[in-house]
Amino acid sequence: MSFQLRTYYPPDFQEERFQNAPQARMEPAPFDAVAPLDFHAMSIFPEYFKIKGKWLLAKDSRMDCVPVYENGEIVVREPRLLKKGDLVICGRTENCEEGIFLYADGFRETAGKKDTFAFRQGRSRETAFSKDYDEIYDLLRYEKEHGYVVWVMGPAFAFDSDARNAFSKIIAGGYADAVLAGNALATHDLEGAYLHTALGQNIYTQESQPLGHYNHLDTINRVKYDGSIPEFIQKEHIDNGIIYSCEKYHVPYVLAGSIRADGPLPPVYGNVYEAQDAMRAQVRKATTVICMATMLHTIATGNMTPSYRVLPDGTVRQVYFYCVDISEFTVNKLADRGSLAAHGIVTNVQDFIVNISKGLGL
């Protein structure tokens, strides 16, 4: 059975609460990067604003940002990017009282009537995830033709040859449109291709090599010596790995640096806001996001990702978001940070990616 997106059911704006709602109130930003004091903050859900008698949907949303009325549309902007005079929509209620409507159930995902007391309602290491795997296989096949899949990756994949090979096949198969990661994932993946180790440990035998603690630094230094990752790949005859596959198949990757990033590799963003902008450029196109074994990058990406996407033809479709981690804490923390639509899978990410590759027939 082919994959089918959930239907989006827009609000009925003929209802009395919409008809009688006041116009949304707008106030100019008093200074650059400063919103009016009672600004409205966005969520992950579709939100509508009553402007000049019409309810306008914010087409490109992001949690914790502010809605700005500009050129007849609602533009969602990070507060740091506000310019003095931007017309910011104000108000803290979300059920039409101030011309603002937050719509949390457009895809009819609200659970039906539940027992007050029931076991195993959360997601943990005891959860059976077989249905999730089946959905991901079908979803990725659908997205290959119709969507944009963003993978958010921690360095755990670089420590295992099977995981590296599995994700390389996913890239080659056309199931990855962008990769978001940090310096470590790229460094240890390139180290694996260059010296067959990750943090000095053989990626095949898992045995530590003599002076192996130099290997990731030698890899970074060699990439810098050669001038860039593409030149490193060419000059050092690299023919495998995640970053190699991204370069070969022209899949964009964004490497966001951190305080502890060593080196780092040449394309790593050292400025956190430049990294955020580069990540969001990919997330803006995402229809499916799969985050694996990286708590901070996962939460960062989750905060950028709304639960919906407005397609060029005006269709509103669901954005699928998965968080895969061996730690229940990471999976639960994502929801605690506001990404309520995320599906958690508690498992070893190396096994996960190998199973996904096999399930896709790669």
Number of C-alpha atoms within 10 A of each C-alpha: 4 7 14 9 12 12 13 15 11 12 14 9 11 9 9 9 14 21 14 12 17 18 18 21 18 19 18 18 22 16 13 14 13 17 26 17 11 12 21 23 18 20 23 23 22 25 21 23 27 21 20 11 14 14 20 18 18 22 20 17 28 27 20 18 21 23 28 24 20 12 7 9 15 24 20 22 19 16 17 12 11 20 16 14 13 21 22 26 28 24 18 13 13 16 15 20 17 19 26 28 23 18 17 15 15 19 18 12 10 9 7 7 6 7 7 5 6 7 6 8 8 9 16 19 12 9 13 12 16 9 8 13 16 13 13 20 18 16 19 22 17 16 19 15 10 10 19 22 27 26 22 26 25 24 20 20 25 29 25 22 22 17 24 24 20 24 23 21 22 22 22 18 15 16 23 25 23 23 25 24 24 26 25 27 22 28 27 29 31 28 25 30 25 23 19 20 29 32 23 23 21 19 25 14 10 14 12 15 15 10 8 18 15 12 24 25 19 17 23 25 16 17 23 17 11 16 12 16 21 15 15 20 21 13 11 13 11 16 12 18 25 27 25 21 19 19 14 15 15 13 16 15 24 23 23 24 22 16 7 9 15 14 18 23 24 16 15 20 20 16 11 13 12 12 19 16 11 17 25 18 12 19 23 16 19 24 24 24 25 20 27 29 24 19 22 12 20 28 22 15 24 28 19 21 31 28 24 22 22 19 13 7 6 9 10 19 18 19 21 21 25 22 25 27 23 17 16 16 12 21 26 19 14 24 17 11 12 16 24 15 20 22 18 24 25 22 18 15 21 23 14 19 21 19 16 19 20 14 14 17 11 14
